[in-house]
Amino acid sequence: MAKNLSGYQQKVIKDYYKNIDKIALAKLGELVGSIYLAETQKKKDILWGQVEASLKQLKIQPAIIENIMKKRDAVILAKNLNDWAK
């Protein structure tokens, strides 16, 4: 399938995977904001599920993921996110 891609497309894909960690951190930042703004518990549950998936994608230590998911506190997530972005 890669043979069917133009040089530009191959470069875009390469750059995407090169920056996947930065993209995942940005996504987590957006999720923090969405959690703050979520009006229903159902919506928050969905967003926290996405947070957990993003944390696993970033290969965050399981103990940290467990702690964040146990507390489900957007402030704690935001503080950790700030540390990881440095």
Secondary structure, 3 states (H helix, E strand, C coil): CHHHCCHHHHHHHHHHHHCHHHHHHHHHHHHHHHHHHCCCHHHHHHHHHHHHHHHHHCCCCHHHHHHHHHHCCHHHHHHHHHHHHC
